[in-house]
Amino acid sequence: MFNLINKLIKNNYFYIRSWNDNYGKGVWVCLAPSSYMLEEIECASDAGDCDMIPATDYLLADDAKWLPFVIANTFTDGLAQLEMRLSALPETELNRNSAWCKAVGSVIDHLQEVSESTKEYGGMNGKFKTISSNYTQIFK
């Protein structure tokens, strides 16, 4: 059960973080190659409405199913959804040095860039790139 998640954490030194969404969407379950990346995601999901909505829409976009971030009704459901997402990827990509891992980092780096460049509340709206459905292209 959850073999791919376990492999990423145990063999590839990924981090996992989970928290309850402040806006009642459910439970976030996220994997990343560093803890700071998970902190960026959690901070974005906790921001005020006008910043949280565009940030979480960016991270949870329909085309971004290759990203290791989910919101589910329960923690266990989130783990199952995350495992399913990982199973759709080539197993050779599930490591720290893969194109997929670098793409995950690029998505979070862009989140951080938009967040840092926007000092005004509500200023994130319309600033995010569109994530591609293919991690080798990252953005459309």
N, C-alpha and C positions, 0 to 999 in steps of 0.2 A: 504494500500500500504506500503510495506517494514515493515510489522508488526514484523518480527523476528529481523531485525536490530534494530528497535525501542525498542523492548523488551530488547535486550542485552545492549543497551545504557542507557535506562531509568531505568530499573529494576535491572540490573546486573552491572552497572557502567563500561561498556566497553567504549573504546575510538574509534573514527573513524578519519581517516586521508585520504586526497586525494591530489594528486599532478600530474602535467603533467610530463610524462616521458621525460627526457632530450634527449633520443635517438629516439624519435618519435614513440614509441610503442603504445602510447595512454595515457589514464588517469588511474592512480593507484587509487583503492579504497580498503582500508584495515581496518579491525577491530582487536582489541586486548584488553586484559584485563588491559594493562597499556600503558601509552604514550611513555615510553622509548622503548618498543617493536616496536612501529610504527616508532620511530626515527631510530632504527637499520635498519628497512626495507628501509626507505627512503634514508638513507646514503648508503646502499648497491646498491640501484638503481641509485645513482648519482656518484658512483665510476668510475674511468677510465675503458675503455673497457675491459682490461685484468682481472680486478677484478669484474666489474659489470656483465659481461656475466655469469661466473660460479655462482655468488651469485643469480642472478635473475632466472637462469635456475633451481637452487636448490629450490627457493621459489615457482616457477610457474610450477614445474614438472607435467607431465600428471597424475601421480599417486596421486598427492597432492591435489585433488579436495575438500578435506575436510577442507583445510586451508582457512581462511577468507581473502584472498588476491586475487585481480583480476586486470587485465588491460583490459580496454574497450575503445571504440571509444569516448564515452562521459561519463560524471559523472553519468547521469541518467542510461545509459546502465550498468555502473559498479555497481550501486546500485541494479539493477535488477539481474545481474549475481551473486552478493553476496547473495542476498535474495534467489536465486535458490539453491546456494550451501548450505546455512543454512537449507533450507527446506528438503534437502536430509539427514540431521542428525536427530537422535531421539530428540524430543523436550526436553526431560529430560536432554540432554547434554548441552543445551544452557544456561549455567550459569558458574559462576566463580569457582565453586568447582568441576566441572565435569572432567572426564578423557579427554574429548575433549579439554577443556580449558588448562589442564596441558600439553597435547600433543602440542598444539599451542605454549605454552611457551618453551617446549623442542626444537622445531624446531628453534625458534628465538634464544634461548640460544646457540645452535650449530652454527648458523650464526655468533653470536658475538664471540664465541670461535675461529672459523676459522679466522675471521677478525683480532682479537687481536693477534693470534699466527703467523700471516703472515705479516711480516714487509716489505717484498720485493714486489714491484709492479709486479702484475701478479702471485703472489704466491698462490692465492686461488684455482687455477685450479687443479682439481683432489683431493681436500681436503674434499669435502662435502660428508656426508653420503647420501644414497639413501632413500628418504622418502617413506614409505609404503602407499599403497592405503587404509589402515585401521588405523585410528587414535589410536586404542588400541594397535597397535604394533609400531607405530611411524616410526621406521626405519627398512629397510629390512636387 
